[in-house]
């Protein structure tokens, strides 16, 4: 991974065989990024996407193996219990342009991934909402 800072923005390049979510989490912690937005594109050969079942209040995940374009990954950065919290979604496309999407749990980069992070001043925390079954933004 390598990066460049441009004002309140960061541009990250995640390299082949690196795992996107863990790299991004470590980067945010090391650079004290606690509020922001993320967008990016790239390629993966192993990704895990989740779907939240509203009735069961549970995530169900599926692993995808093969060549996929990340088109795109988007999300936000906030905090929960004074720790960095990532909420990422991704859309991945195979060679037939079949698209699969959902909550991004992990993605191993197969070629490269380019992420743009916009850092915001202030803070937004999250708390678990029993009724919904998710960690919701708290104002």
ZAZA-686573 format. One line per field, with one value per atom (N, C-alpha, C, O): x negated, y negated, z negated; residue in one letter; atom name; residue number from 1. Coordinates in nm, 4 decimals, decimal comma, m for minus. Atoms other than C-alpha are relative to their C-alpha. Example, Ala and Ser with C-alpha at 12.3 -4.5 7.8 and 13.67 -1.06 7.14 Angstrom:
2
x <- [m0,0890/m1,2300/m0,0900/m0,1936/0,0820/m1,3670/0,0770/0,0261]
y <- [0,1190/0,4500/m0,1200/m0,1181/0,1190/0,1060/m0,1090/m0,2198]
z <- [0,0000/m0,7800/0,0000/m0,0665/0,0060/m0,7140/m0,0730/m0,0899]
r <- [a/a/a/a/s/s/s/s]
a <- [N/CA/C/O/N/CA/C/O]
k <- [1/1/1/1/2/2/2/2]
This chain:
139
x <- [m0,0851/0,0000/m0,0889/m0,1932/0,0670/m0,1119/0,1086/0,2221/m0,1020/0,0645/m0,0633/m0,1844/0,0376/0,0525/0,1107/0,2289/m0,0973/0,2213/0,0119/m0,0885/m0,0283/0,3851/0,1017/0,2222/m0,0881/0,5265/0,0654/m0,0027/m0,0728/0,7986/0,0389/0,1259/m0,0305/0,8038/m0,1237/m0,2371/0,1067/0,5979/0,0307/0,1460/m0,0115/0,5365/m0,0854/m0,2055/0,0699/0,4439/m0,0090/0,0839/0,0137/0,3092/m0,0246/m0,1254/0,0162/0,3612/m0,0523/0,0005/0,0721/0,1331/0,0469/0,1211/m0,0317/0,1668/m0,0250/m0,1273/0,0015/0,2351/0,0243/0,0185/m0,0357/0,3219/0,1522/0,2266/m0,1424/0,6610/0,0543/0,0087/m0,0511/0,8621/0,0511/0,0070/m0,0659/1,0690/m0,1000/m0,0975/0,0971/0,7850/m0,1019/m0,1416/0,0928/0,5472/0,0655/0,0035/m0,0713/0,8097/0,0203/0,0028/m0,0202/0,8863/m0,1302/m0,1314/0,1300/0,5185/m0,0421/m0,0952/0,0361/0,4638/0,0766/0,0183/m0,0815/0,7521/m0,0461/m0,0555/0,0459/0,6316/m0,1337/m0,1506/0,1342/0,2688/0,0005/m0,0869/m0,0070/0,3748/0,1097/0,1437/m0,1008/0,6411/0,1204/0,1749/m0,1190/0,9217/0,1194/0,1305/m0,1162/1,2460/0,1322/0,2384/m0,1219/1,4947/m0,0348/m0,1214/0,0288/1,4992/0,0807/0,1642/m0,0632/1,6146/m0,1088/m0,2186/0,0946/1,4436/0,0649/0,1822/m0,0448/1,4775/m0,1213/m0,2332/0,1134/1,2654/0,0391/0,1546/m0,0140/1,2167/m0,1225/m0,2236/0,1141/0,9891/0,0382/0,1354/m0,0232/0,9721/m0,0265/m0,1169/0,0143/1,0119/0,0143/0,0803/m0,0197/0,9836/0,0610/0,0846/m0,0662/1,1359/0,0676/0,0010/m0,0756/1,4116/0,1099/0,1620/m0,1122/1,6676/0,0979/0,0643/m0,1057/1,9933/0,1126/0,1440/m0,1080/2,2742/0,1303/0,1330/m0,1331/2,6454/0,0685/0,0684/m0,0686/2,8409/0,1445/0,2184/m0,1382/3,1637/0,0745/0,0523/m0,0701/3,3959/0,0881/0,0972/m0,0896/3,6374/m0,0766/m0,0338/0,0795/3,3697/m0,1013/m0,1611/0,0977/3,1522/m0,1380/m0,2051/0,1252/2,8495/m0,0604/0,0103/0,0714/2,5829/m0,0255/m0,0584/0,0360/2,5369/m0,1053/m0,0851/0,1128/2,2072/m0,0232/0,0075/0,0337/2,0947/m0,1389/m0,1710/0,1345/1,7386/0,0020/0,0655/0,0122/1,6580/m0,1469/m0,2322/0,1366/1,3450/m0,0052/0,0852/0,0151/1,2199/m0,0409/m0,0763/0,0377/1,1458/0,1215/0,2208/m0,1095/1,3674/m0,0551/m0,1608/0,0251/1,3600/0,0776/0,1915/m0,0703/1,4475/0,0551/m0,0201/m0,0607/1,6952/0,1272/0,2359/0,1111/1,7037/0,0114/0,0967/m0,0159/1,6428/0,0292/m0,0383/m0,0357/1,8077/0,0312/0,0672/m0,0348/1,8595/m0,0332/m0,0664/0,0290/1,8073/m0,0828/m0,0903/0,0839/1,5795/0,0624/0,0915/m0,0525/1,7145/m0,0664/m0,1716/0,0529/1,6564/0,1124/0,2304/m0,0924/1,8204/m0,0820/m0,1843/0,0730/1,7114/m0,1451/m0,2371/0,1318/1,4161/m0,0971/m0,2182/0,0848/1,2852/0,0471/0,1656/m0,0332/1,2727/0,0980/0,0831/m0,1045/1,5751/0,0146/0,0414/m0,0171/1,5894/0,1337/0,1716/m0,1222/1,9158/m0,0175/m0,0037/0,0344/1,8329/0,0948/0,1363/m0,0755/2,0361/m0,0813/m0,1565/0,0726/1,8990/0,0879/0,1802/m0,0595/2,0133/m0,1155/m0,2117/0,1059/1,7997/0,0618/0,1754/m0,0503/1,8347/m0,0941/m0,2160/0,0823/1,7157/m0,0198/0,0231/0,0338/1,5970/0,1218/0,1116/m0,1251/1,9582/0,0836/0,2002/m0,0661/2,0495/0,1150/0,2054/m0,0932/2,2538/m0,0475/m0,1667/0,0339/2,2661/0,0541/0,1662/m0,0372/2,2738/m0,0348/m0,1402/0,0275/2,2986/0,0465/0,1229/m0,0424/2,3397/m0,1001/m0,1896/0,0905/2,1662/m0,1359/m0,1443/0,1329/1,7916/m0,0644/m0,0959/0,0693/1,6385/m0,1491/m0,2289/0,1416/1,3090/m0,0149/0,0766/0,0328/1,1436/m0,1513/m0,2201/0,1427/0,7985/m0,0230/0,0410/0,0250/0,6602/m0,0826/m0,1837/0,0678/0,5558/m0,0922/m0,1832/0,0851/0,4000/m0,0333/m0,1470/0,0159/0,4518/0,1370/0,2398/m0,1230/0,7116/m0,0349/m0,1338/0,0206/0,7374/0,1155/0,2311/m0,1005/0,9206/m0,0218/m0,1355/0,0030/1,0038/0,0768/0,1920/m0,0615/1,0787/0,0153/m0,0819/m0,0273/1,2434/0,0141/0,0993/m0,0029/1,1773/0,0822/0,0640/m0,0864/1,4368/m0,0390/m0,0854/0,0203/1,3968/0,1169/0,2270/m0,1056/1,5950/m0,0008/m0,0962/m0,0117/1,7140/0,1457/0,2366/m0,1316/2,0107/m0,0198/m0,1023/0,0134/2,0536/0,1149/0,2111/m0,1035/2,2611/0,0393/m0,0378/m0,0446/2,4663/0,0910/0,1577/m0,0836/2,6425/0,1457/0,1836/m0,1432/3,0136/0,0678/0,0679/m0,0622/3,2001/0,1138/0,1275/m0,1161/3,5117/m0,0416/0,0202/0,0456/3,3195/m0,1000/m0,1016/0,0996/3,0369/m0,1323/m0,2135/0,1218/2,7600/m0,0619/0,0034/0,0682/2,5039/0,0338/m0,0165/m0,0475/2,6691/m0,0758/m0,1266/0,0603/2,5260/0,0828/0,2057/m0,0628/2,6032/m0,0377/m0,1562/0,0287/2,6332/0,0253/0,0073]
y <- [0,1174/0,0000/m0,1226/m0,1273/0,1296/m0,3494/m0,1061/m0,0773/0,1045/m0,6829/m0,1373/m0,1565/0,1410/m1,0552/m0,0795/m0,0490/0,0882/m1,3256/m0,1268/m0,1857/0,1227/m1,6171/m0,0802/m0,0570/0,0763/m1,8666/0,0926/0,1604/m0,0868/m1,6848/0,1323/0,2038/m0,1225/m1,3983/0,0894/0,0415/m0,0971/m1,0822/0,0822/0,1159/m0,0920/m0,8762/0,1206/0,1078/m0,1234/m0,5142/0,0914/0,1000/m0,1079/m0,2477/0,1271/0,1397/m0,1291/0,1009/0,0971/0,1050/m0,0820/0,3536/0,1453/0,1904/m0,1408/0,7097/0,0821/0,0664/m0,0920/0,9707/m0,0662/0,0014/0,0660/0,7085/0,0048/0,0074/m0,0082/0,7228/m0,1404/m0,2088/0,1370/0,4040/m0,0474/m0,1520/0,0477/0,3810/m0,0168/m0,1180/0,0108/0,4508/m0,1105/m0,1805/0,1085/0,2150/m0,1347/m0,2226/0,1258/m0,0620/m0,0273/m0,1406/0,0181/m0,0061/m0,0437/m0,1401/0,0358/m0,0163/m0,1400/m0,2154/0,1333/m0,3250/m0,1077/m0,2077/0,0984/m0,5109/m0,0140/m0,1258/0,0043/m0,4195/m0,0732/m0,1625/0,0604/m0,5156/m0,1490/m0,2231/0,1397/m0,8487/m0,0777/m0,1890/0,0652/m0,9327/m0,0481/m0,1549/0,0325/m0,9352/0,0655/0,1880/m0,0526/m0,9001/m0,0406/0,0016/0,0397/m1,0620/m0,0301/m0,1130/0,0240/m1,0479/0,0900/0,1693/m0,0843/m0,8892/0,0626/0,0085/m0,0785/m0,6334/0,0374/0,0744/m0,0541/m0,5515/0,0547/0,0072/m0,0566/m0,3408/0,1023/0,1436/m0,1020/m0,0968/0,0900/0,0543/m0,0903/0,1993/0,1369/0,1530/m0,1385/0,5738/0,0919/0,0682/m0,0985/0,8702/0,1402/0,1609/m0,1397/1,2450/0,0819/0,2020/m0,0649/1,3241/m0,1075/m0,1917/0,1004/1,1194/0,0682/0,1724/m0,0467/1,1738/m0,1163/m0,2224/0,1007/0,9792/0,0510/0,1700/m0,0387/0,9761/m0,0683/m0,1750/0,0557/0,9157/0,0110/0,1175/0,0012/0,8156/0,0425/m0,0206/m0,0466/1,0112/m0,0770/m0,0552/0,0896/0,7553/0,0790/0,0438/m0,0769/1,0162/0,0805/0,0898/m0,0809/1,2351/m0,0847/m0,0378/0,0911/0,9334/0,0643/0,0680/m0,0742/1,1225/m0,0186/m0,0255/0,0071/1,0885/0,1401/0,2310/m0,1230/1,3680/m0,0364/m0,1268/0,0332/1,3680/0,1087/0,2260/m0,0922/1,5262/m0,0362/m0,1536/0,0219/1,5714/0,0153/0,1059/m0,0026/1,4993/0,0186/m0,0579/m0,0265/1,6461/m0,0065/0,0424/0,0162/1,5636/m0,1425/m0,2176/0,1357/1,2479/m0,0915/m0,0670/0,0962/0,9542/m0,1417/m0,1694/0,1435/0,5799/m0,0503/m0,0093/0,0688/0,3735/m0,1278/m0,2185/0,1070/0,1330/m0,0542/m0,0244/0,0460/m0,0423/0,0539/0,1374/m0,0138/m0,0243/m0,1408/m0,2369/0,1287/m0,3045/0,0232/0,1337/m0,0150/m0,3700/m0,1206/m0,2275/0,1097/m0,5805/0,0480/0,1669/m0,0218/m0,6081/m0,0768/m0,1957/0,0653/m0,6835/0,0683/0,1306/m0,0672/m0,5597/0,0725/0,0410/m0,0676/m0,3217/0,0421/0,1094/m0,0289/m0,2909/m0,0478/0,0219/0,0646/m0,5234/0,0744/0,0547/m0,0705/m0,2940/m0,0292/m0,0533/0,0229/m0,3440/0,1070/0,2254/m0,0888/m0,1924/m0,0239/m0,1362/0,0084/m0,1199/0,0615/0,1679/m0,0558/m0,0707/m0,0093/m0,1163/m0,0047/0,0395/0,0905/0,1959/m0,0828/0,1692/0,0077/m0,0838/m0,0161/0,3042/0,0686/0,1437/m0,0667/0,4103/0,0646/m0,0036/m0,0671/0,6715/0,0602/0,1078/m0,0464/0,7753/0,1040/0,0872/m0,1042/1,0916/m0,0259/m0,1289/0,0193/1,1403/m0,0031/m0,0473/0,0068/1,1760/m0,1217/m0,1318/0,1196/0,8441/0,0309/m0,0507/m0,0289/1,0237/m0,0767/m0,0796/0,0863/0,7992/0,0588/0,1094/m0,0468/0,8967/m0,1117/m0,1742/0,1098/0,6505/0,0277/0,1208/m0,0108/0,6057/m0,0647/m0,1376/0,0493/0,5200/0,0665/0,1890/m0,0550/0,5618/0,0445/m0,0379/m0,0562/0,7931/0,0094/m0,0174/m0,0094/0,8497/0,0102/0,0521/m0,0130/0,8334/0,0038/m0,0906/m0,0110/0,9575/m0,0592/m0,0189/0,0707/0,7332/0,0890/0,1466/m0,0856/0,9173/m0,0781/m0,0200/0,0840/0,6264/m0,1292/m0,1508/0,1243/0,2883/m0,0474/m0,0023/0,0650/0,0852/m0,1451/m0,1731/0,1432/m0,2938/m0,0528/m0,0500/0,0535/m0,4483/m0,1486/m0,1949/0,1423/m0,8130/m0,0185/0,0233/0,0236/m0,9172/m0,1503/m0,2253/0,1381/m1,2483/m0,0011/0,0685/0,0081/m1,3361/m0,1215/m0,2307/0,1076/m1,5454/m0,0380/0,0459/0,0449/m1,7552/0,0462/0,0676/m0,0406/m1,6533/0,1495/0,2190/m0,1427/m1,3130/0,0421/m0,0354/m0,0622/m1,0850/0,1400/0,2169/m0,1290/m0,7843/0,0909/0,0459/m0,0987/m0,4681/0,0712/0,0786/m0,0836/m0,2615/0,1084/0,0901/m0,1114/0,0713/m0,0339/m0,0791/0,0219/0,0377/0,1364/0,2119/m0,1306/0,3346/0,0275/0,1398/m0,0170/0,2783/0,0377/0,1241/m0,0255/0,2764/0,1158/0,1936/m0,1048/0,5074/m0,0404/0,0453/0,0515/0,2845/m0,1109/m0,1673/0,1134/0,0298/m0,1242/m0,1411/0,1187/m0,2986/m0,1241/m0,1342/0,1290/m0,6472/m0,0694/m0,0713/0,0687/m0,8417/m0,1476/m0,1802/0,1445/m1,2221/m0,0582/m0,1783]
z <- [0,0000/0,0000/0,0000/m0,0653/0,0020/0,0722/0,0050/0,0428/0,0026/0,0367/0,0180/0,0063/m0,0086/0,0924/m0,0673/m0,0513/0,0637/m0,1146/0,0822/0,1223/m0,0741/0,0666/m0,0820/m0,0718/0,0882/m0,1837/m0,1007/m0,1775/0,0929/m0,3765/0,0657/0,0159/m0,0727/m0,1271/0,0087/0,0080/m0,0195/m0,0908/0,1238/0,1504/m0,1122/0,2199/m0,0347/m0,0586/0,0354/0,1469/0,1214/0,2017/m0,0968/0,3769/m0,0810/m0,1506/0,0661/0,2401/0,1046/0,2156/m0,0963/0,4047/0,0021/m0,0852/m0,0226/0,5302/m0,1270/m0,1938/0,1143/0,2577/m0,1354/m0,2381/0,1256/m0,0058/m0,0166/0,0815/0,0280/m0,1764/m0,0269/m0,1186/m0,0017/m0,1229/m0,1359/m0,1835/0,1222/m0,4442/m0,1143/m0,1843/0,1096/m0,6872/0,0254/m0,0678/m0,0344/m0,5013/m0,0287/m0,0886/0,0204/m0,5075/m0,1495/m0,1944/0,1442/m0,8771/m0,0670/m0,1435/0,0591/m0,9750/0,0407/m0,0408/m0,0484/m0,7596/m0,0763/m0,1183/0,0719/m0,9259/m0,1443/m0,1950/0,1389/m1,2754/m0,0083/m0,0913/0,0036/m1,2018/0,0337/m0,0113/m0,0408/m1,0479/m0,0717/m0,0316/0,0846/m1,3109/0,0802/0,0526/m0,0804/m1,0514/m0,0686/m0,0729/0,0714/m1,2447/0,0633/0,0175/m0,0704/m1,0061/0,1446/0,1725/m0,1401/m0,6290/0,0910/0,0474/m0,1012/m0,3079/0,0859/0,0990/m0,0782/m0,0858/0,1319/0,1358/m0,1285/0,2820/0,0727/0,0532/m0,0709/0,5089/0,1039/0,1151/m0,1030/0,7922/m0,0058/m0,0661/m0,0015/0,8500/0,0505/0,1243/m0,0412/0,9007/m0,1176/m0,1977/0,1071/0,6665/0,0575/0,1594/m0,0390/0,6966/m0,1140/m0,1003/0,1130/0,3566/m0,0829/m0,1432/0,0749/0,1961/m0,0794/m0,0398/0,0805/m0,0762/m0,0132/m0,0658/0,0049/m0,0453/m0,0882/m0,0895/0,0898/m0,2971/0,0339/0,0953/m0,0145/m0,2899/m0,1353/m0,1969/0,1286/m0,5999/0,0202/0,0958/m0,0017/m0,6452/m0,1090/m0,2281/0,0926/m0,8048/m0,0976/m0,2152/0,0872/m0,9417/m0,1042/m0,2193/0,0931/m1,0999/m0,0776/m0,1744/0,0618/m1,1956/m0,0042/m0,1073/m0,0094/m1,0733/0,1386/0,2391/m0,1271/m0,8051/0,0522/m0,0240/m0,0686/m0,5538/0,1030/0,1841/m0,0869/m0,3671/0,1033/0,0817/m0,1082/m0,0423/0,0504/0,0688/m0,0526/0,0829/0,1518/0,2058/m0,1455/0,4476/0,0351/m0,0100/m0,0444/0,6077/0,1519/0,2195/m0,1445/0,9575/0,0296/m0,0613/m0,0401/1,1534/m0,0023/0,0663/0,0127/1,0583/0,0017/m0,0550/0,0107/1,1149/m0,1212/m0,1434/0,1081/0,8084/0,0623/0,0979/m0,0794/0,9627/m0,0638/m0,0142/0,0830/0,7126/m0,1418/m0,1719/0,1448/0,3395/m0,0523/m0,0155/0,0608/0,1414/m0,1475/m0,1880/0,1396/m0,2234/m0,0830/m0,0316/0,0910/m0,5293/m0,1178/m0,1487/0,1164/m0,8271/m0,1156/m0,1031/0,1197/m1,1728/m0,1199/m0,1057/0,1188/m1,5288/m0,0718/m0,0564/0,0908/m1,7702/m0,1208/m0,1076/0,1241/m2,1325/0,0078/m0,0347/m0,0117/m2,0579/0,0917/0,0818/m0,0957/m1,7822/0,1412/0,1641/m0,1401/m1,4063/0,0483/0,0180/m0,0500/m1,2326/0,1497/0,1923/m0,1443/m0,8586/0,0395/m0,0097/m0,0588/m0,6713/0,1509/0,2102/m0,1415/m0,3178/0,0777/0,0297/m0,0937/m0,0261/0,1286/0,1622/m0,1262/0,2996/0,1030/0,0713/m0,1138/0,6395/0,0752/0,1107/m0,0758/0,8152/0,1256/0,1239/m0,1291/1,1798/0,0582/0,0555/m0,0601/1,3512/0,1494/0,2015/m0,1418/1,7106/0,0911/0,2055/m0,0769/1,8307/m0,0380/0,0003/0,0509/1,6680/m0,0946/m0,1125/0,1084/1,4037/m0,1220/m0,1525/0,1122/1,1008/m0,1292/m0,1346/0,1325/0,7336/m0,0980/m0,0865/0,0909/0,4500/m0,1401/m0,1657/0,1388/0,0804/m0,0930/m0,0505/0,1033/m0,2436/0,0212/0,0308/m0,0253/m0,1898/m0,1305/m0,2164/0,1160/m0,4505/0,0249/m0,0649/m0,0349/m0,2696/0,1511/0,2219/m0,1423/0,0710/0,0130/m0,0256/m0,0281/0,1665/0,1384/0,2356/m0,1259/0,4389/0,0924/0,0522/m0,0974/0,7544/0,0929/0,1521/m0,0849/0,9457/m0,0750/m0,1168/0,0751/0,7796/m0,0456/0,0048/0,0448/0,5943/m0,0310/m0,0987/0,0221/0,5907/m0,0844/m0,0422/0,0916/0,2953/m0,0204/m0,0291/0,0317/0,2355/m0,1302/m0,1413/0,1303/m0,1226/m0,0207/m0,0123/0,0392/m0,2094/m0,1516/m0,2068/0,1458/m0,5737/m0,0408/0,0130/0,0478/m0,7579/m0,1430/m0,2203/0,1374/m1,0719/m0,0849/m0,0342/0,0911/m1,3762/m0,0216/0,0134/0,0244/m1,4803/0,0061/m0,0236/0,0007/m1,4359/m0,0560/m0,0067/0,0652/m1,6597/0,0426/0,1047/m0,0294/m1,6214/m0,1284/m0,2241/0,1101/m1,8593/0,0550/0,1568/m0,0427/m1,8304/m0,0230/m0,1311/0,0084/m1,7594/m0,0069/0,0903/0,0246/m1,9048/0,0980/0,1463/m0,0872/m1,6897/0,1425/0,2048/m0,1369/m1,3590/0,0049/0,1003/0,0037/m1,4618/0,0610/0,0959/m0,0630/m1,3245/m0,0845/m0,1723/0,0620/m1,4435/0,0821/0,1932/m0,0719/m1,3432/m0,0409/m0,1526/0,0293/m1,3203/m0,1078/m0,1018/0,1134/m1,6392/0,0053/0,0132/m0,0020/m1,6362/m0,1362/m0,1563]
r <- [x/x/x/x/x/x/x/x/x/x/x/x/x/x/x/x/x/x/x/x/x/x/x/x/x/x/x/x/x/x/x/x/x/x/x/x/x/x/x/x/x/x/x/x/x/x/x/x/x/x/x/x/x/x/x/x/x/x/x/x/x/x/x/x/x/x/x/x/x/x/x/x/x/x/x/x/x/x/x/x/x/x/x/x/x/x/x/x/x/x/x/x/x/x/x/x/x/x/x/x/x/x/x/x/x/x/x/x/x/x/x/x/x/x/x/x/x/x/x/x/x/x/x/x/x/x/x/x/x/x/x/x/x/x/x/x/x/x/x/x/x/x/x/x/x/x/x/x/x/x/x/x/x/x/x/x/x/x/x/x/x/x/x/x/x/x/x/x/x/x/x/x/x/x/x/x/x/x/x/x/x/x/x/x/x/x/x/x/x/x/x/x/x/x/x/x/x/x/x/x/x/x/x/x/x/x/x/x/x/x/x/x/x/x/x/x/x/x/x/x/x/x/x/x/x/x/x/x/x/x/x/x/x/x/x/x/x/x/x/x/x/x/x/x/x/x/x/x/x/x/x/x/x/x/x/x/x/x/x/x/x/x/x/x/x/x/x/x/x/x/x/x/x/x/x/x/x/x/x/x/x/x/x/x/x/x/x/x/x/x/x/x/x/x/x/x/x/x/x/x/x/x/x/x/x/x/x/x/x/x/x/x/x/x/x/x/x/x/x/x/x/x/x/x/x/x/x/x/x/x/x/x/x/x/x/x/x/x/x/x/x/x/x/x/x/x/x/x/x/x/x/x/x/x/x/x/x/x/x/x/x/x/x/x/x/x/x/x/x/x/x/x/x/x/x/x/x/x/x/x/x/x/x/x/x/x/x/x/x/x/x/x/x/x/x/x/x/x/x/x/x/x/x/x/x/x/x/x/x/x/x/x/x/x/x/x/x/x/x/x/x/x/x/x/x/x/x/x/x/x/x/x/x/x/x/x/x/x/x/x/x/x/x/x/x/x/x/x/x/x/x/x/x/x/x/x/x/x/x/x/x/x/x/x/x/x/x/x/x/x/x/x/x/x/x/x/x/x/x/x/x/x/x/x/x/x/x/x/x/x/x/x/x/x/x/x/x/x/x/x/x/x/x/x/x/x/x/x/x/x/x/x/x/x/x/x/x/x/x/x/x/x/x/x/x/x/x/x/x/x/x/x/x/x/x/x/x/x/x/x/x/x/x/x/x/x/x/x/x/x/x/x/x/x/x/x]
a <- [N/CA/C/O/N/CA/C/O/N/CA/C/O/N/CA/C/O/N/CA/C/O/N/CA/C/O/N/CA/C/O/N/CA/C/O/N/CA/C/O/N/CA/C/O/N/CA/C/O/N/CA/C/O/N/CA/C/O/N/CA/C/O/N/CA/C/O/N/CA/C/O/N/CA/C/O/N/CA/C/O/N/CA/C/O/N/CA/C/O/N/CA/C/O/N/CA/C/O/N/CA/C/O/N/CA/C/O/N/CA/C/O/N/CA/C/O/N/CA/C/O/N/CA/C/O/N/CA/C/O/N/CA/C/O/N/CA/C/O/N/CA/C/O/N/CA/C/O/N/CA/C/O/N/CA/C/O/N/CA/C/O/N/CA/C/O/N/CA/C/O/N/CA/C/O/N/CA/C/O/N/CA/C/O/N/CA/C/O/N/CA/C/O/N/CA/C/O/N/CA/C/O/N/CA/C/O/N/CA/C/O/N/CA/C/O/N/CA/C/O/N/CA/C/O/N/CA/C/O/N/CA/C/O/N/CA/C/O/N/CA/C/O/N/CA/C/O/N/CA/C/O/N/CA/C/O/N/CA/C/O/N/CA/C/O/N/CA/C/O/N/CA/C/O/N/CA/C/O/N/CA/C/O/N/CA/C/O/N/CA/C/O/N/CA/C/O/N/CA/C/O/N/CA/C/O/N/CA/C/O/N/CA/C/O/N/CA/C/O/N/CA/C/O/N/CA/C/O/N/CA/C/O/N/CA/C/O/N/CA/C/O/N/CA/C/O/N/CA/C/O/N/CA/C/O/N/CA/C/O/N/CA/C/O/N/CA/C/O/N/CA/C/O/N/CA/C/O/N/CA/C/O/N/CA/C/O/N/CA/C/O/N/CA/C/O/N/CA/C/O/N/CA/C/O/N/CA/C/O/N/CA/C/O/N/CA/C/O/N/CA/C/O/N/CA/C/O/N/CA/C/O/N/CA/C/O/N/CA/C/O/N/CA/C/O/N/CA/C/O/N/CA/C/O/N/CA/C/O/N/CA/C/O/N/CA/C/O/N/CA/C/O/N/CA/C/O/N/CA/C/O/N/CA/C/O/N/CA/C/O/N/CA/C/O/N/CA/C/O/N/CA/C/O/N/CA/C/O/N/CA/C/O/N/CA/C/O/N/CA/C/O/N/CA/C/O/N/CA/C/O/N/CA/C/O/N/CA/C/O/N/CA/C/O/N/CA/C/O/N/CA/C/O/N/CA/C/O/N/CA/C/O/N/CA/C/O/N/CA/C/O/N/CA/C/O/N/CA/C/O/N/CA/C/O/N/CA/C/O/N/CA/C/O/N/CA/C/O/N/CA/C/O/N/CA/C/O/N/CA/C/O/N/CA/C/O/N/CA/C/O/N/CA/C/O]
k <- [1/1/1/1/2/2/2/2/3/3/3/3/4/4/4/4/5/5/5/5/6/6/6/6/7/7/7/7/8/8/8/8/9/9/9/9/10/10/10/10/11/11/11/11/12/12/12/12/13/13/13/13/14/14/14/14/15/15/15/15/16/16/16/16/17/17/17/17/18/18/18/18/19/19/19/19/20/20/20/20/21/21/21/21/22/22/22/22/23/23/23/23/24/24/24/24/25/25/25/25/26/26/26/26/27/27/27/27/28/28/28/28/29/29/29/29/30/30/30/30/31/31/31/31/32/32/32/32/33/33/33/33/34/34/34/34/35/35/35/35/36/36/36/36/37/37/37/37/38/38/38/38/39/39/39/39/40/40/40/40/41/41/41/41/42/42/42/42/43/43/43/43/44/44/44/44/45/45/45/45/46/46/46/46/47/47/47/47/48/48/48/48/49/49/49/49/50/50/50/50/51/51/51/51/52/52/52/52/53/53/53/53/54/54/54/54/55/55/55/55/56/56/56/56/57/57/57/57/58/58/58/58/59/59/59/59/60/60/60/60/61/61/61/61/62/62/62/62/63/63/63/63/64/64/64/64/65/65/65/65/66/66/66/66/67/67/67/67/68/68/68/68/69/69/69/69/70/70/70/70/71/71/71/71/72/72/72/72/73/73/73/73/74/74/74/74/75/75/75/75/76/76/76/76/77/77/77/77/78/78/78/78/79/79/79/79/80/80/80/80/81/81/81/81/82/82/82/82/83/83/83/83/84/84/84/84/85/85/85/85/86/86/86/86/87/87/87/87/88/88/88/88/89/89/89/89/90/90/90/90/91/91/91/91/92/92/92/92/93/93/93/93/94/94/94/94/95/95/95/95/96/96/96/96/97/97/97/97/98/98/98/98/99/99/99/99/100/100/100/100/101/101/101/101/102/102/102/102/103/103/103/103/104/104/104/104/105/105/105/105/106/106/106/106/107/107/107/107/108/108/108/108/109/109/109/109/110/110/110/110/111/111/111/111/112/112/112/112/113/113/113/113/114/114/114/114/115/115/115/115/116/116/116/116/117/117/117/117/118/118/118/118/119/119/119/119/120/120/120/120/121/121/121/121/122/122/122/122/123/123/123/123/124/124/124/124/125/125/125/125/126/126/126/126/127/127/127/127/128/128/128/128/129/129/129/129/130/130/130/130/131/131/131/131/132/132/132/132/133/133/133/133/134/134/134/134/135/135/135/135/136/136/136/136/137/137/137/137/138/138/138/138/139/139/139/139]
